[in-house]
Amino acid sequence: MHQIPQFQEINLEFQHDHIRKNPFATVISMESGSIIVNHFPLVLCDTRAGKGTLQGHVARANTFWKNFDQATDVMAVFHGLDHYITPTYYPSKAQHDKVVPTWNYAVVHASGPLRIIQDKDWLLKHLTELTNKQEQENEVPWSVNDAPQKFVDIQLRGIVGFEIPISKIVGAMKMSQNKNEQDATGVVQGLRAIGSIDGHEVAKIVERNLKNRPTK
């Protein structure tokens, strides 16, 4: 990923928090010289030491776990909030018209070797943890234990687990940090005016960054 210092996020705590908030990853691997792209929900584990480990599972019929290039790391891309930014948000447009459209976004890339796991106990623990994380905000959370044991056993035979010990992780958050206070405030006001959920959330980040700017 191209890194611009102003937008680079090197803080590991931020990167891990981003992954937890956006667990549905685009996973890129190599297979017989071709780029293969899959999409999996991943769980971040082992963060107390090192960069952490990503855990996931895949349908047994998916060739992802069979034919991947073992000499090449896989990469998981975790997309976060993003939104188009129109130049009409900038008060400076009325002053000199030297403005262009852009896109605000947050993203984290994590890569490492792929380890395949077929242990039933590991799979059950992984599925339980993944489900519990996603169900915790539901008024009546669903649990793996809600399903009949024989049914769960059948489902487990149809999947394969995997781990990606993270060897490299990079993050970026482009949220109008390169704009002056007047134009960044215009972005906040413009995004809130359109009334979309994503626009409102991006506006909150831009506003937070504004408040955290060092005073001159």
C-alpha positions in Angstrom: 0.0 0.0 0.0 1.3 3.4 -0.9 2.0 5.3 2.3 1.8 9.1 2.7 3.3 10.1 6.1 0.4 12.4 6.9 -2.2 9.6 6.6 0.0 6.7 7.9 -1.3 4.9 11.0 1.6 3.0 12.6 0.0 2.7 16.1 -0.6 -1.1 16.6 -3.4 -0.4 19.0 -5.2 1.6 16.3 -4.6 -1.2 13.8 -5.9 -3.9 16.0 -9.0 -1.9 17.0 -9.7 -1.3 13.3 -9.5 -5.0 12.6 -11.9 -5.8 15.5 -14.4 -3.2 14.2 -14.1 -4.4 10.6 -13.6 -8.2 10.8 -14.9 -9.1 7.3 -11.6 -9.1 5.3 -10.6 -9.4 1.7 -7.9 -12.2 1.7 -5.4 -12.2 -1.1 -3.3 -15.3 -1.9 -1.3 -16.8 -4.8 -2.3 -20.0 -6.5 -0.3 -21.5 -9.4 1.0 -18.0 -10.3 -2.4 -16.4 -10.2 -3.8 -13.9 -7.6 -6.8 -15.4 -5.7 -9.2 -13.2 -3.8 -11.5 -14.5 -1.1 -13.7 -12.8 1.6 -13.8 -14.2 5.1 -14.7 -13.0 8.6 -11.6 -13.1 10.8 -10.9 -13.1 14.5 -7.8 -11.3 15.9 -6.0 -13.3 18.6 -2.7 -13.4 20.5 -2.3 -9.6 20.6 -0.4 -9.5 23.9 2.9 -10.4 22.2 3.8 -9.3 18.7 1.4 -8.2 16.0 -1.2 -10.8 16.7 -2.7 -13.7 14.8 -5.8 -13.8 12.5 -8.0 -16.9 12.6 -10.7 -17.9 10.1 -12.4 -20.8 8.4 -13.3 -21.7 4.8 -15.6 -24.2 3.1 -13.7 -27.5 2.5 -14.7 -27.2 -1.2 -12.8 -23.9 -1.5 -9.4 -24.4 -3.1 -8.0 -21.6 -1.0 -6.7 -24.0 1.6 -5.4 -26.7 -0.8 -3.5 -24.9 -3.6 -2.1 -21.7 -2.1 1.6 -20.9 -2.7 3.3 -21.8 0.6 6.3 -19.6 -0.3 4.2 -16.5 -0.5 2.5 -14.7 2.5 -1.2 -14.0 2.2 -2.7 -10.6 2.9 -5.9 -9.6 4.7 -7.3 -6.2 3.8 -9.7 -4.7 6.4 -11.7 -1.8 4.9 -13.2 0.7 7.3 -15.3 3.9 6.8 -15.0 5.7 3.6 -16.8 8.5 1.7 -16.5 10.7 -1.4 -15.5 14.3 -0.7 -16.7 16.9 -3.1 -14.8 20.1 -3.6 -18.0 22.1 -2.9 -17.5 21.3 0.8 -14.4 23.6 0.9 -14.9 27.3 1.6 -11.6 27.9 -0.2 -13.3 26.9 -3.5 -15.1 30.3 -3.5 -11.7 32.0 -3.0 -9.5 30.4 -5.7 -11.2 27.3 -7.2 -7.9 25.3 -6.8 -9.6 22.3 -5.3 -10.3 18.8 -6.5 -12.5 15.8 -5.4 -11.0 13.2 -3.1 -12.0 10.2 -1.0 -11.7 9.8 2.8 -11.0 6.3 4.0 -9.5 4.1 6.7 -7.9 0.7 5.9 -5.5 -1.8 7.5 -3.4 -4.5 5.6 -2.1 -7.5 7.6 0.0 -10.2 6.0 1.8 -13.4 7.1 2.2 -17.1 6.3 -1.0 -19.3 6.0 -1.4 -22.2 8.4 -4.1 -24.8 7.7 -5.9 -26.4 10.7 -8.3 -29.3 10.6 -8.6 -30.1 14.3 -12.2 -30.4 15.3 -11.7 -28.9 18.8 -9.9 -25.9 17.3 -12.6 -25.3 14.8 -15.4 -25.5 17.4 -13.5 -23.0 19.6 -13.0 -20.7 16.7 -16.6 -20.7 15.6 -17.8 -20.2 19.1 -15.5 -17.1 19.5 -16.4 -15.7 16.1 -20.1 -16.1 16.8 -20.0 -14.7 20.3 -18.2 -11.6 19.1 -20.8 -10.9 16.4 -23.8 -11.8 18.6 -22.9 -9.8 21.7 -25.0 -6.8 20.7 -28.1 -8.8 20.0 -30.9 -8.7 22.6 -31.1 -12.5 22.5 -27.7 -13.7 21.3 -27.5 -16.9 19.3 -24.9 -19.5 20.5 -23.3 -22.4 18.8 -24.7 -24.5 21.7 -28.2 -23.6 20.5 -27.8 -26.0 17.5 -28.1 -29.8 17.9 -24.7 -31.4 18.5 -25.0 -33.8 15.6 -25.9 -30.9 13.3 -22.8 -29.0 14.5 -20.6 -32.0 13.9 -21.8 -32.2 10.3 -21.1 -28.5 9.8 -17.6 -28.9 11.2 -16.8 -31.6 8.7 -17.5 -29.2 5.9 -15.0 -26.5 6.9 -11.3 -26.1 7.3 -9.6 -23.6 9.7 -6.6 -21.4 9.1 -4.4 -19.0 10.9 -2.3 -16.0 9.7 0.4 -15.1 12.2 0.8 -11.4 11.3 4.4 -10.6 10.2 3.6 -7.2 8.7 0.8 -4.8 9.3 0.2 -1.3 7.9 -2.6 1.2 8.3 -3.9 4.4 6.7 -6.5 6.9 7.7 -7.1 9.7 5.3 -9.6 12.0 7.0 -8.9 15.5 5.7 -5.7 15.9 7.8 -4.1 17.7 4.8 -6.8 20.4 4.7 -6.8 23.7 6.6 -9.2 24.1 9.5 -11.7 26.0 7.4 -11.9 23.4 4.7 -11.9 20.4 7.1 -14.8 22.1 9.0 -16.5 22.4 5.6 -16.1 18.6 5.1 -17.7 18.0 8.5 -20.7 20.2 7.7 -21.1 18.9 4.2 -21.1 15.2 5.2 -23.6 15.8 8.0 -25.9 17.7 5.6 -26.3 14.8 3.2 -27.8 12.7 6.1 -26.2 9.3 5.3 -24.9 7.1 8.2 -21.5 6.6 6.6 -21.2 10.4 5.9 -22.1 11.1 9.5 -19.5 8.7 10.9 -16.7 10.0 8.6 -17.7 13.5 9.7 -17.2 12.5 13.4 -13.6 11.3 12.6 -12.7 14.4 10.7 -14.1 16.6 13.6 -12.2 14.5 16.1 -9.0 15.0 14.2 -9.6 18.7 14.0 -9.9 18.9 17.8 -6.7 17.0 18.2 -4.6 19.2 15.9 -1.7 20.8 17.7 -2.2 24.4 18.5 0.1 26.8 16.7 
